[in-house]
């Protein structure tokens, strides 16, 4: 099967998924992308760009598009010869948390809803995200003054499916403990943006430092146009602990840092899957994750009590325990690593292929 992958925001998890699927799929996958900036304009104009870039739509059996574009514009411009289209939601504009001084643009949220209705296969990167989208979509439709198309909800619910994203790992059979740093290494490998709540992360680290708890720190993750000022302050506050500061563009270097880590912490207020967390877990880091979002479905049931925290004080106490008693966490880290490797592309690519094969139109 020949698949055309359209990614209007080629950065972060969007880029990881596009590259990973193209590499590991058994199908022939071509990728057309736009740079990861001006996301609102991407939603308005990406379809116009892609329709001009595609030389021959009839050469493809399936189009795979992601959420940051207007699928109805694309299908209208493509005409009757358009192949079936799978739409994948990394995030949505109905429930994504607003940044400072932002207001919700419901036009963009409605674009997501109608695009979901127009596609032939509808996929979300977690059960949490799927449910969150359907709830927010129903709430928005109910705000319409009349002719509310609530009939759409049954159709969306019927065809929406969960398709977890894959990611790369350096290799299975990780030798946990061999590369552990002394003091233990804390990993931050998330985007440097407000929705990952870095303020809380650095606040807790500051409290531990004041208590005399020893740790080292690796601040990685992608950065975009606006970087929260707390990172600049953290570079000063944790100068003695910092081993690495900034995005690691070379995969092998990034994986090596993850393999040296003891613990990865998330304080996110928005996370529909959590590729960065699961990459770190696969490479041997013990995760500390908030009691919300997609995290609850990604951790084995018998380890949730140790991994999931419910408050700032809970995170503080749990992180102090992991840092001071790190050797005791080696068995759990091994179990979690093996679990997280199950989400790697080497494992998931076949499931992706099978899910997409089901929506291909049979001549």
Secondary structure, DSSP 4 states (H G I P E B T S, - for coil): -EEEEEEEEESHHHHHHHHHHHHH-SSEEEEEEEES--HHHHHHHHHHHHHHH-S-GGG-SEEEEESSS-HHHHHHHH-TTPPEEEEEES--TTTSPP-TT----HHHHHHHHHHHHH-SEEEESSHHHHHHHHHHHHHHHHTSSS---THHHHHHHHHEEE-PPP---S-SS--TTSS--SSPEEEE-S-SSGGG-HHHHHHHHHHHHHTT---EEEE-S---S---HHHHHHHHHTTTTEEEES---SHHHHHHHHHH-SEEE---S--SS-HHHHHHHHTTPEEEEESSGGGGGTS-GGGHHHHEE-SHHHHHHHHHHHHHSGGGGHHHHHHHHHHHHTTSHHHHHHHHHHHHHTTSPP-
